[in-house]
Amino acid sequence: MNSIQFPFATQDWTLGKNRALALQAAQVKSVEALSGALWVTVSGSAQDFFVQSGDHITIPCAHGQVVIEALGDTGVVRIGQQAEAMTWDAQQQSFSHAVYVSIVCPMVRGLRKAADWLDPSPTVVRTAH
């Protein structure tokens, strides 16, 4: 699958006291402390990272897990995620489906209504015996 990587997607999390956030390393590009201090552990890395408010780190590997904990009472962390652009084939399929749903289906329903109006099917009249 050919795709272009855009490391622009972010997600912010507030971490409470004694709470940890665990994410797959393949999905995490960077970790930034928006407030408070963070303790970041990356499986497969020989060291832990301590990130102060306003600082950020780049995750050194793409396998295992990233575990983030607030060192104080709370911390706000911004996760930079790997975001994939749609492939050309997926864009074409998505566009084709959108055209089908928004144009073709309503047109077919309209034609069926017009055909029923022009040539109504005979109604069955039931009589009581």
N, C-alpha and C positions, 0 to 999 in steps of 0.2 A: 504494500500500500504506500503510494507516494504521498507525502504530506509535508507541509511546511510548518516548522516549529515557531510559535510566537510566545515568548516568556512574559506576556503582559497581563495575564489573568491573575487577579489577587483575591484573597479572602481574608477577612479580619476575624479574629477570635478573642474573646475575653476569657482568661483562665483564672478561676477562683483558687483560693488556698487549698492545697492538697489535691489539686486536679491536674491531670496530664492530658495532652493531646497527642495521639499517635497517628501518623500518616505514613503511607507508602512512599519511600524515598524516590521512586520513579516519577511520582506526581509532584514533588516539591523541588522547586528551583532555588528558592531563597527564603530566609526567615529574617524578619525585621521586628525589633521591639518598638512598638509605638508608645508604650508606657510601661514602667516597671522594668525589672531585670528578669531575664529568661535563662534557663538551663536547658541546653539542647544536646541530646544524645543521638548520634547517628550510628546505627549498626553497620559494621564494616569499616568504621573509622577508628583510628587508634586513640583519638582524644575526644573529650566533651567540649562544648562551646558555651561560653557565658556571654550573653548579649545584653548590653545596657540599653536603656531607652534612647532611641535615635540611631542606634547602630544596626547593621544587618550583616548576615553571613550568606555565603553561597554554599549550598549543600554539595559536599565533595564526591558523592557517589550516587548511583541511580539504582541501587538494590538495597533490600532490607527495609528498615523502618526508621523514621525520624520521630523522636519523642521529645516534646516540649513541655516544660514545667515553669511556672512562675516562682521566682525565688522569694518574693514577699507575699503580701496578702493577695494581690491580684496583679495581673499583667495583661496587656493587650498586644497580640502578635499579628503581624500581617504575613501571610504565606504567599509567596510568588509561585504560581503553579505553571506546569507545562500545559500550554493550550495548543491544540492542533487545528490547523485550518482544514476545511473540507477539501477533499481531492476533487479534481475536475469531474470525474465520473459521478461522485456523490452529489456535486452541485447540479449536474445535468439531471440526475434522477430526482432530486428534490424539486427542481424547477418543473420537470415534466409532471410530477405528482401534484404540484400546486396548480398548474394549468388544468389538469384533469379534474381536480376537486372544485376549483372555482369557476371554470368555464364549461367544460364538457358535461359534467353531471347535471348542473342546472338547465343546460340546453336540452339534454335528453328528457328530463322531467317535463320541461315546457312542451316539447314535441309530443310526448305521450298525452299530456292534457289536451293539446290541440287535436290530436287524433281521436281521442275519446269524445271530444265535443263535436267533431265533424261526423263521426260514425260511432254513435253510442252502441255499445253491445246490448243485445236484447235483455231486458230484465225478466226474471222468472217470477211469474205471479203464482202464488200458491193459494189454493182454495181449501177451505176447511171441509172435510167430509163429514 
